């Protein structure tokens, strides 16, 4: 909750491609429709956002060669920058998370993490940088490490970092405040993991591959900070693995994943195919079954998100420049298009 007292959403976009930066929107409680109330382009290319608990501050990466992180006051109709963007000492940050008093960024270009301590006003400070090493078999995309996402585990003790370049998920210990390397779980070569999501029970993690359109199920041991792959399934049966951008028209590049609050379904956005894949999760949580794929409502779905109640799914369609929302069938998990709002070069949508 925030400005006006109702549910709010925030849309990140690429200013270098005509986006408005960080846009704020009111969410209609009955229909889920988004109405833009204001935006700011003070931070270039804020491609991913993360709200702080309480709904007063929002964090963003600046996905530039000299990457940065920034904080915004979101108590008014438009986001207001707190201080200024802070360099993360890493290239191309694509994701961030709040954990252990820090904002932590995944720096795709430089293959590193940056942990920036938060001040009393919420502004990020000078970062500590943690470098990844390694490579994968794809010479175009895996010539070195490419950290793509960071997620704190439900208990807040561990941080999981997804590295597309090294085909691995790294676990960091947050007990000391600054992330400390703990373990690395290796996935099959060429998977190109991009994003992951926890099952609401906290017992399993679903890792979405970008270079191979697959979902890898892992058991999560929160006591030991251990991730164990146990099953792998195709996101879209018959989909062709991703290739470099010149060949993208006939290939599939999964991007974002969301898991239902009740743990019955998972949804994956798939670029190229421009679809939302629906997977049913079994009671054992280890053998997802693809059940449907529906059009994403636009072109090149870069990310997706559930509303906090898990009733609707929102998709940021980067190349068609919109955020489209879907009502979810409670029985089947299949989304049905309900509306959209213009959002040039949209890259993500989050709720606060």
C-alpha positions in Angstrom: 0.0 0.0 0.0 1.2 3.6 -0.6 0.0 6.7 -2.4 -3.8 6.8 -2.2 -4.0 3.9 0.2 -4.6 1.2 -2.4 -2.5 -1.5 -4.1 0.3 -0.1 -6.3 2.5 -1.5 -9.1 5.8 -0.3 -10.5 7.1 -0.8 -14.0 10.8 -0.8 -15.0 11.8 0.0 -18.5 14.7 0.8 -20.8 15.1 4.5 -21.2 17.6 3.9 -24.0 14.8 2.3 -26.0 12.1 4.9 -25.3 10.9 3.7 -21.9 9.8 6.1 -19.1 12.2 4.7 -16.6 10.4 3.8 -13.3 6.6 4.2 -13.6 4.1 4.0 -10.8 0.5 2.7 -11.3 -2.6 2.3 -9.3 -4.1 -1.2 -9.3 -7.9 -1.5 -9.6 -8.9 -3.9 -6.9 -11.8 -5.4 -8.9 -10.3 -5.8 -12.4 -6.6 -5.6 -11.8 -6.3 -2.8 -14.3 -3.2 -0.6 -14.1 -3.4 3.2 -14.3 -0.1 5.1 -14.6 0.1 7.9 -12.0 3.7 9.2 -12.7 7.2 8.2 -13.8 10.8 9.3 -13.6 13.7 8.8 -16.0 16.4 10.1 -13.6 18.0 6.7 -13.5 18.9 5.3 -17.0 17.7 1.8 -17.9 16.1 0.7 -14.6 15.5 -2.8 -15.9 14.6 -4.4 -12.6 13.0 -3.2 -9.4 12.5 -4.4 -5.8 10.3 -2.8 -3.2 11.4 -2.6 0.4 9.0 -3.9 3.1 6.5 -1.3 4.1 5.8 0.2 0.7 7.8 3.5 1.1 11.0 2.8 -0.8 11.7 1.1 -4.2 15.1 0.0 -5.5 16.3 -0.2 -9.1 19.3 -1.3 -11.0 20.7 0.8 -13.8 21.5 -1.7 -16.5 24.4 0.1 -18.1 28.1 -0.8 -18.8 28.9 1.2 -15.6 26.1 -0.2 -13.6 24.4 1.5 -10.6 21.7 1.0 -8.0 19.2 3.6 -6.8 16.5 4.1 -4.2 13.2 5.9 -4.8 10.6 7.3 -2.4 7.3 5.9 -3.6 4.9 7.6 -1.2 3.7 10.1 -3.9 2.1 9.7 -7.3 5.5 9.5 -9.0 8.7 7.9 -7.8 11.2 10.4 -6.3 15.0 9.6 -6.4 16.6 9.4 -2.9 20.2 10.8 -3.3 21.6 9.6 -6.6 22.5 6.4 -8.4 25.4 4.6 -6.7 27.9 2.8 -8.9 27.9 -1.0 -8.2 31.4 -1.4 -9.6 30.0 -4.0 -12.0 28.7 -4.0 -15.5 25.1 -4.5 -16.7 23.2 -5.3 -13.4 20.0 -7.1 -14.3 18.5 -8.0 -11.0 18.6 -7.0 -7.3 17.3 -8.2 -3.9 17.1 -6.9 -0.4 18.8 -9.0 2.3 20.7 -8.6 5.5 20.6 -4.8 5.5 22.0 -4.6 1.9 20.7 -4.2 -1.6 22.5 -6.9 -3.7 22.8 -6.7 -7.4 23.5 -9.4 -10.0 25.9 -7.9 -12.6 25.4 -9.8 -15.8 28.1 -8.1 -17.8 30.9 -8.5 -15.3 29.7 -11.8 -13.8 29.7 -10.5 -10.2 27.5 -9.6 -7.3 27.6 -6.2 -5.5 26.4 -5.8 -1.9 25.5 -2.2 -1.0 24.7 -1.4 2.6 21.6 0.6 3.2 21.7 3.9 5.1 19.0 5.2 7.5 17.3 7.0 4.7 17.2 3.9 2.6 19.9 5.0 0.1 22.6 2.4 -0.9 26.2 2.9 0.1 29.6 1.8 -1.2 29.5 -1.8 -2.5 31.4 -4.9 -1.7 32.0 -6.9 -4.9 32.0 -10.7 -5.2 33.4 -12.0 -8.5 32.3 -15.2 -10.2 34.6 -17.3 -12.3 33.9 -20.0 -14.9 32.4 -20.5 -18.3 30.0 -22.7 -20.3 29.9 -24.4 -23.7 28.1 -21.7 -25.6 30.8 -19.4 -27.0 28.4 -16.6 -27.7 26.7 -16.4 -24.3 28.9 -18.4 -21.9 32.4 -17.2 -22.5 32.6 -16.2 -18.9 30.3 -15.7 -15.8 27.1 -13.8 -16.2 25.2 -13.4 -12.9 21.6 -12.8 -13.8 19.5 -13.0 -10.7 19.8 -12.9 -6.9 17.1 -14.2 -4.5 17.1 -14.5 -0.7 15.8 -17.8 0.6 12.5 -17.6 2.6 14.3 -17.7 5.9 16.7 -14.9 5.0 19.8 -16.8 5.9 21.0 -17.6 2.4 21.3 -15.8 -1.0 21.0 -17.7 -4.2 22.7 -16.3 -7.3 21.8 -17.6 -10.8 24.7 -17.5 -13.2 23.8 -18.0 -16.9 27.4 -18.1 -18.0 28.6 -20.9 -15.7 25.5 -23.1 -15.7 25.2 -22.8 -12.0 23.4 -21.5 -8.9 25.7 -20.2 -6.2 24.6 -20.1 -2.5 25.9 -17.3 -0.3 25.8 -17.2 3.5 24.2 -14.0 4.8 24.8 -14.6 8.5 27.6 -12.0 8.6 25.7 -9.3 6.7 27.8 -9.2 3.6 27.2 -12.3 1.4 29.9 -15.0 1.8 30.4 -17.8 -0.7 29.1 -21.1 0.6 28.4 -23.6 -2.2 27.8 -23.9 -6.0 25.3 -26.2 -7.6 26.2 -27.1 -11.2 23.4 -27.7 -13.8 23.8 -29.5 -17.2 26.1 -27.7 -19.6 24.4 -25.3 -21.9 21.3 -24.8 -19.7 22.0 -21.1 -19.3 20.0 -20.6 -16.1 18.4 -17.2 -15.9 15.8 -17.0 -13.0 14.5 -19.2 -10.2 11.6 -19.2 -7.8 10.9 -20.9 -4.5 8.0 -23.2 -3.8 5.9 -21.5 -1.1 6.7 -24.4 1.2 10.4 -23.4 1.0 11.4 -27.0 0.2 12.1 -26.8 -3.5 13.5 -24.3 -6.0 12.5 -24.1 -9.7 15.4 -22.9 -12.0 14.4 -21.6 -15.4 16.9 -22.1 -18.3 17.3 -19.5 -21.0 19.6 -21.2 -23.4 17.8 -24.6 -23.0 14.0 -24.0 -22.4 13.9 -26.2 -19.4 12.8 -26.1 -15.8 15.2 -27.8 -13.3 13.6 -28.8 -9.9 16.0 -28.7 -7.0 15.5 -29.7 -3.4 16.4 -27.0 -0.9 17.9 -27.8 2.5 17.6 -24.5 4.4 19.6 -25.9 7.4 22.6 -26.7 5.3 22.2 -24.1 2.5 22.3 -27.0 0.0 20.6 -27.1 -3.4 20.2 -30.5 -5.1 18.9 -30.9 -8.7 16.4 -33.8 -8.9 14.3 -33.4 -12.0 14.3 -31.5 -15.3 11.4 -30.9 -17.7 10.8 -29.0 -20.9 9.0 -25.7 -20.4 7.4 -26.0 -23.9 7.5 -29.5 -25.4 9.0 -29.2 -28.9 10.5 -25.8 -28.3 13.9 -25.1 -30.0 16.8 -24.0 -27.7 17.8 -20.4 -27.9 20.6 -19.1 -30.2 22.3 -15.8 -30.6 19.9 -12.9 -31.4 20.2 -13.2 -35.2 18.4 -16.5 -35.0 15.9 -15.5 -32.4 12.8 -15.5 -34.6 12.4 -19.3 -34.5 13.9 -20.0 -31.1 12.6 -20.0 -27.5 14.2 -17.9 -24.7 12.5 -18.4 -21.3 12.8 -15.3 -19.1 10.8 -15.1 -15.9 9.1 -17.6 -13.6 6.4 -17.3 -10.9 5.0 -20.0 -8.6 1.4 -19.8 -7.2 1.0 -19.0 -3.5 -0.7 -22.4 -3.0 2.0 -24.2 -4.8 -0.2 -25.8 -7.5 1.1 -24.1 -10.6 4.2 -22.4 -12.1 4.2 -19.9 -15.0 7.1 -19.1 -17.3 7.4 -16.3 -19.8 9.0 -17.4 -23.1 10.4 -14.9 -25.6 10.6 -15.8 -29.3 7.6 -18.1 -28.8 5.9 -15.1 -27.1 3.9 -17.3 -24.7 3.2 -18.0 -21.1 3.9 -21.6 -20.3 1.7 -23.2 -17.6 3.1 -26.1 -15.5 1.2 -28.1 -13.0 3.1 -28.9 -9.8 2.6 -32.3 -8.3 2.1 -33.0 -4.6 5.7 -34.1 -4.3 6.8 -30.8 -5.9 9.4 -32.5 -8.1 7.8 -33.3 -11.4 6.2 -30.3 -13.1 3.9 -31.1 -16.0 3.4 -28.7 -18.9 -0.4 -28.3 -19.3 -0.8 -25.2 -21.6 0.8 -22.3 -23.4 -1.1 -19.1 -24.1 0.0 -15.9 -26.0 1.7 -13.4 -23.8 -0.4 -10.5 -25.1 2.5 -8.8 -26.9 6.0 -9.4 -28.1 9.2 -10.5 -26.2 7.9 -11.1 -22.6 10.9 -10.1 -20.6 9.4 -10.8 -17.1 6.2 -11.7 -15.3 4.8 -11.3 -11.8 1.9 -12.5 -9.8 -0.2 -9.9 -7.9 0.2 -10.4 -4.1 -3.1 -12.4 -3.9 -2.0 -14.8 -6.7 -5.2 -14.0 -8.7 -3.6 -12.4 -11.7 -0.5 -12.6 -13.7 1.2 -9.5 -15.2 3.6 -9.7 -18.1 6.1 -7.0 -19.2 6.3 -7.3 -23.0 9.5 -5.4 -23.9 9.3 -5.1 -27.7 5.6 -4.4 -28.0 5.9 -1.9 -25.2 3.1 -2.9 -22.8 2.2 -4.6 -19.6 -0.6 -7.1 -20.1 -2.5 -8.7 -17.2 -4.3 -12.0 -17.1 -7.0 -13.5 -14.8 -5.9 -17.0 -13.6 -8.3 -20.0 -13.6 -8.1 -21.3 -10.1 -8.7 -24.9 -11.2 -6.4 -25.2 -14.3 -3.9 -22.3 -13.8 -4.5 -21.2 -17.4 -4.3 -17.4 -17.8 -6.9 -15.4 -19.8 -6.1 -12.0 -21.1 -7.9 -9.2 -19.2 -6.2 -6.0 -20.3 -3.0 -4.0 -20.9 -1.4 -0.7 -20.5 1.2 1.0 -22.7 4.7 0.8 -21.3 7.4 1.4 -23.8 10.4 -1.0 -23.5 8.9 -2.6 -20.4 11.3 -4.9 -18.5 9.6 -5.8 -15.2 6.6 -5.1 -13.0 6.5 -5.4 -9.2 4.0 -4.7 -6.5 4.2 -2.7 -3.2 
